[in-house]
Amino acid sequence: MILGIAKEMVTPHVLSKMAGYAARTETFKGIHDDLYVRSCLLKDGDKQIIIISFDIIQFNYGLNEKILAYLKDEYDVENQHVIINYSHTHAGPEVKGHRSKNDSNMDAIEDFLLDRTKCCVDKLFLNLFEGDVYYAKTHGDWNVNRRKKIGAGIIMAPNHEEIKDTELWMLILKDDQGRIRGLFYNYSCHPVTLSTTLYLSSEFPGRINQLLDASYYGCVSGFLQGSAGNMRPLISAKGGKFLPCSFEEVDQMATSISLAIKDVIDKAAYKKITPVLDAVSFIIPAAIKTLPKEHFIDLAQKTKSSLKNAYQYIVDNYECIGETVDIHAGIAKISDDLYIAYMGGEICYEVKLVVKEVFKEKDLIFLGYHEAITYIPADKLIEEGGYEGSDAPLMSGFKGPFKKGIDRTVREYFQKHYELLK
């Protein structure tokens, strides 16, 4: 196989607001650690897959489209063969599509990210080498379900009894001398430990990358966010609540995860990939349960928080907002045994379980956070309500929550396109 790796710094060089929390509207006051875009190439003959990982909260699909166009124009890489994923760090800069609807300042950040990503891609194709790819799975206890039922409602609090995603997948790129040159790994957990800081940080995913890169000389490591919609860091669960953590606590979490990855590598507990490298991309139309315009007029009038702007946006654009949401998704067949499936939005763990039903006995690396949309819940969460189940779509500018039946829709679209790759 021909492999490639590259990374490029994407830390803002101009002052910007910080992302992640509606109540946090200040600009950052310093940089704790730098943010990066990282990429890897898997190529076998005329077939190839490119994976791009950002230390950014989550961008709208407009940036994805520009990256895809560049790869097609400059390197003749088809869109469906490119996987883009955002780590979702809540200690990064504010970006278009996450919270700001019409902020011209976001255009400058988008241009900056696009320019740096082009540099990363160019370096990727300058840094090709022969080698092999391996994959492995282990399990870890670093997250906790954040949906807890209290009375008839759902609150955001640690729920140690509820299901959670424990899978940690990894792709290991070795050159023809057996040296590890790339480590791209997948886990499901919100990077939300540093809510009280005004310093930019790549959070625990970036720290894991630092530790792995330092362990394997010449290695580029990349975090691939999974079904983290209702998964938060276990270290932030304190006394029945989620509380801010220190940088030292984040380091402890990152160290534990990096050691788990290194343990798999030290034991050679991985499988060599016989590449297939086929891919397909598609759009999943998810139906919205439309609420009347009067409902949002009432919310806009009564709400005193920053959410008032979100509700007013819906009122002002009500007639233009559709009754379905397009979720960009795709499947990459890495080998006969291993697939990567991805979706836009903040995917809740129950949705991953729906997708896994399609692939049955096959090994599946599942990624969310392909683009900024909103939380994507399963039917169970829609029925329960709460932030992910009913509130988040309204805050994201939709005319209502998702309709029940999203499980069937997601399953059907993945099944249809999986069959094309079998």
C-alpha positions, 0 to 999 in steps of 0.5 A: 500500500501507499500511505501518507500522513500530514498535519497543520496548525489551525490555531487562530492567529486573530482574536475570536470568540470561544465556542462550546457554551451559549453563556460564554460569549467572551473572546479567548485570552490565551492559548494553552495548546495549539489546534491542528488539522491532521490527515492520512491517506490509504492508497492501493492501486487506483483506489484511495481513502483520505481521512481528515481530523480537525481540532475544531468544535464542528463546522457547517457543510460549506467548509466540507464542500470546499475541501472536497472540491480542492481534493477533486480539482488538485488530486482527482480524489472523488468526494465519497473517498474523503472522510472529514471529522471534527473532534468537537473541542469546546475550548476552541474558536467559534465557527460558522454553523455551530452557534452563529447563524449570520456572523460575517466574522465567521467567514474569515475563520472559514477561509483560514481553516480552508487555507490551512487544510489545503496546506495539510492536504498538499503536505499529505501528497508530498509525504507518501511511503510504502507500508501496511495498515492494521486495525484493532479494538479495545474498550475503555471506561472514560465516559458516562451517559449524560441523560438522567431521568428525574420524575417525568423529565430528563436532565443532564447529569451523570447516569452510571446505570445507562448504556454508553459507548466503550469501544476504542478503535484504531488504525495503525499505519506502518512504513515498510520498515515497521515504524508506526507513522500514523495512528488514527483512533475513534472514541465517543466522548464530548470534550467538555471538561474545560468550561471555565477556561478562556484559553484555547485548547484541543482538550483531551483529544489533542493531548492524546495526540501529543502523547502518541506523537511523542511515543512514536517518532515521526508519527501523526496521530488523529482523534476521530469523534464517534457517537458522543452526543450523550457521552461526557467525560467520566472525570467531569462527573463529580457528586452527581453533577458535571463540573469543570476539570483542571488541565491536570485532570484532562492530562490524566484522562488523555494519558490513560487513553494513550496508554490503552492504545500503546498497550494494544500496540505493544501486545501486537493485538491488531489485524493486518488490513487487506485493502479494498478501499471502496466508498459511497456517500449519501444524504439521509432526509430526517423528518421534523415534527413541525411546531406552529410559528406561534410557539416560537413567537411565544418562546422568543418573547419569554426567553431572556437567555442567549437562546432568544436569538435562536427562537427569533431566527426561526420566527424570522425565517419560518416559511423558509425552513424545511420540514426535513433535515439533510444529514450527510453520511457515508460508508468506506469499505476498508477491507472485507472485514472492516468498514467506516461509517459516518454521519453529520451531527452530534450522534447519540450512542443509540443511533450508532447501535441502529447503524451497527445492526446493518453491518452485523458481524463486520467490524465497524468504526462509527464516526459522528461529527462530519458536519454541524447540524444538531443532535441526532437522537434515536426514537427512544430519546425522542420519546423521552425528550430532554436536551438531545431528544427534543430541545436541541433541534429548536436551538439549532434553528429547526421548526421542531424536534425530529419525528419518531421513525428516524431509526427506520430511516437511518437503518434503511439508508445505511442498508441500501448503500451498504449493499452497494459495497458488498 
